[in-house]
Amino acid sequence: MREAVTVRDMLRLEERLRDAGLAVTRDESLAKRTTFRIGGPADWFAVATSVAQLEAAAEAAAESDLPLTVLGGGSNVLVSDAGIRGLVVANQTRWHGPAAEWTGAPHALLREEQWVAESGVPLAGLARATIRAGRGGLEWAVSVPGTVAGAVIGNAGAHSSDTAANLAWALVWWPGEGRDVLSGADLRYVYRGSLLKERLLEGRDARPVVLAAGFDLPPADVAELTAKADEYLARRRATQPVEPSAGSIFRNPPGHFAGKLIEELGLKGQRIGGAQFSPRHANFIVNTGDGSAADVVALINLARARVWKSYGLVLIPEILFAGEWAAAPLLPL
Ligand SMILES: Cc1cc2nc3c(=O)[nH]c(=O)nc-3n(C[C@H](O)[C@H](O)[C@H](O)COP(=O)(O)OP(=O)(O)OC[C@H]3O[C@@H](n4cnc5c(N)ncnc54)[C@H](O)[C@@H]3O)c2cc1C
């Protein structure tokens, strides 16, 4: 078990972060950093705007033996009402472009024709920019919130494609080991999952950090790519709720749609406190204004119990739980 963090550890952490150019704040509310608009405070909070800063923050947290949580768009995470202990770093690294212009260290999987993005680049913006540059493959992503790292970790996908389809490599910092470059095969992609997501789900304090990624995006016709992306976006706008949420709350069980199961059980529109199964799309839980993480968890457990009882199917959350919980968020079935 981790020994208590001393005042000296804390001061050293703050000093290391300041040396790396990161401003540190205490007790920063995370509600405004998540698309759910839910979440208690972070003990320490900093914003990283370069890969060097992100890596320095990870090293400083490891040296001080403090848990590190990196937040991208906060669009696939439920932060507990008690907040996150240790250091939270908001990833606002923003560079992306052709591999030839990347200033990071060359490695065995880097190819000149690839497109490279730092891990904090918003995925939808990356998709639009690569379409404009006449590179195909990320059209599905124009409507998906969050960052490149979030997509690399969770194998984000939509419209019958996903991150794994075009990812060439990911540059990852591992606690105690430093940098490594992983191929798509190394990342062991499955539907909405990867080796990295498994590591995050293990809940250890020492977590890998995604720094950058390279994509294989073959040349394609800009007008065709744009038309496809616009159609996806329109379809999305017509079917998804606009209230704060974290997107689909459950993975679809093989051969089923989680939303359909929830709807069949009469839970569409069901509220607990300020959280509700969206009347528009039953696999979305929305924050109706004053929703708490406890409200969201209560709805998750309600749906899991009902679906298990009626269909014998296990609903697995697509979102990740972050922060300090009085008890494990998922009740046993
Ligand atoms: C309205 C809406 C629609 C959505 N539609 C889709 C969809 O169509 N398809 C889909 O797949 N998803 C969808 N999502 C979910 C979400 O957009 C994706 O899962 C996205 O990839 C998450 O990225 P993020 O940067 O927001 O991750 P975050 O929520 O910030 O983080 C997710 C997890 O990864 C960790 N993490 C983040 N960055 C790093 C890093 N650099 N290094 C290490 N760990 C890190 C976090 O600590 C957390 O555990 C939707 C969400 C919303 C709100």
The ligand as a Gaussian input file, in Angstrom:
#p B3LYP/6-31G(d) Opt

LIG

0 1
 C      -22.412000      13.341000     -27.067000
 C      -21.376000      12.238000     -27.085000
 C      -21.303000      11.394000     -28.178000
 C      -20.347000      10.356000     -28.207000
 N      -20.304000       9.543000     -29.305000
 C      -19.365000       8.573000     -29.353000
 C      -19.271000       7.713000     -30.517000
 O      -19.989000       7.845000     -31.483000
 N      -18.327000       6.757000     -30.511000
 C      -17.474000       6.576000     -29.444000
 O      -16.629000       5.674000     -29.506000
 N      -17.547000       7.369000     -28.361000
 C      -18.454000       8.355000     -28.283000
 N      -18.527000       9.156000     -27.171000
 C      -17.624000       8.914000     -26.039000
 C      -16.306000       9.723000     -26.140000
 O      -16.448000      10.796000     -27.014000
 C      -15.136000       8.861000     -26.589000
 O      -15.010000       7.737000     -25.779000
 C      -13.833000       9.657000     -26.604000
 O      -12.873000       8.931000     -27.331000
 C      -13.288000       9.953000     -25.201000
 O      -12.177000      10.839000     -25.325000
 P      -11.818000      11.888000     -24.180000
 O      -10.605000      12.613000     -24.604000
 O      -12.994000      12.728000     -23.855000
 O      -11.501000      10.904000     -22.983000
 P      -11.680000      11.234000     -21.424000
 O      -13.108000      11.069000     -21.062000
 O      -11.020000      12.509000     -21.090000
 O      -10.845000      10.044000     -20.786000
 C      -11.274000       8.709000     -20.891000
 C      -10.305000       7.850000     -20.072000
 O       -9.008000       7.906000     -20.640000
 C       -8.064000       8.482000     -19.735000
 N       -7.205000       9.357000     -20.531000
 C       -7.560000      10.436000     -21.271000
 N       -6.478000      10.943000     -21.890000
 C       -5.428000      10.179000     -21.544000
 C       -4.036000      10.178000     -21.880000
 N       -3.504000      11.101000     -22.688000
 N       -3.249000       9.224000     -21.363000
 C       -3.767000       8.292000     -20.519000
 N       -5.065000       8.245000     -20.145000
 C       -5.879000       9.177000     -20.662000
 C       -8.892000       9.218000     -18.702000
 O       -8.221000       9.307000     -17.469000
 C      -10.134000       8.357000     -18.630000
 O       -9.920000       7.235000     -17.814000
 C      -19.456000      10.194000     -27.115000
 C      -19.505000      11.082000     -26.032000
 C      -20.454000      12.103000     -26.017000
 C      -20.484000      13.049000     -24.857000

